[in-house]
């Protein structure tokens, strides 16, 4: 419980399960296919690109090879993806005369972190000063999905149950098998890289909002972070926006996969929210199972055998995914995203990005330039 003297964390409750997405994309040289530190020139060429709410559609990130595409607040998956498509087209148009293409995956297959330039800001400067070598290593890209929640007391019951679906989201989106020219053997090397930061990784499973307020107080008082935005959990409350923010997914190299994953996350949170609202006792699993599931999904992707409940039962992730999609169909219908949710099942059929990248590399006798070519081509399509 939050005790005397502990500040309350105000949650700007969202009356509807609104949706917003942040999509990190990278810039690569058209000739060498290495990363290009040209984000500043791209921003200048794009000008003041804004959402219908008057917020920027593109923003800076830690590295100067990265542009973040940011949707406004919407009610449907289709609206979000349409806005992100507009932002992506504007970035591509700005990048093209600079000899640069737009690229998106969890990592770049051969780029070296030591040659990347940092975006200067007080927040980023403090991050690098504190985290040093590990902070400079963060040559990674992801997708962040916000879903509105109506009351702070629902946040952790939803979040704790959502952790059961953590491995599904990671395996479906896994797109970072290669790092600095080497196949790591992992489907998502990004997931394990990012958790090295002291404020990143899996969230704590608090029972209520008061416990979270006590945690936030402790972290700020001891200087772990100065504001809640410095808490980089894989799933976190975003009190400023009144949302739960899901940050599990690797960078997504196609709009079809982005659409499918956003629909899945939207349906998951809304379905759990409605069950919490009805008074249902929600399923959870212990933190050690959550941690193991994260590792299994990062290592084996869609071939992972995951732990499905607190009784330590296990199942092949793709089998469990099919049952999950069936369970979410009524929710998808109520949200108007039945077609988008159905696209999730196409990912295992086609192969997740980590699988496609390995196929391209094998066909090209290990030439990783061909892998970058394939990802750029997928994003264009």
Secondary structure, 3 states (H helix, E strand, C coil): CCCCCCCCCCCCCCCCCCEEEEEEEEEEECCCCCECCCHHHHHHHHCCCECCCCCECEEECCECCEEEEECCCECCHHHHHHHHHHHHHHHHHHHHCCCEEEECCCCCCCCCHHHCCECCCHHHHHHHHHHHHHHHCCCCCEEEEEEECCCHHHHHHHHHHHHHHHHHHHHHHCCECEECCEECCCCEHHHHHHCCCCCEECCCCCCCHHHHHHHHHHHHHCCCCCCHHHCEECEEEECCCCEEEECCCECCCCHHHHHHHHHHHHHHHHHHHHHHHCCCCCCCCCHHHHHHHHHHHHHHHHHCEEECCCCCCEEEHHHHHHHHHHHHHHHHHHHCCHHHHHCHHHHHHHCCHHHHHHHHHHHCCCCHHHHHHHHHHHHHC
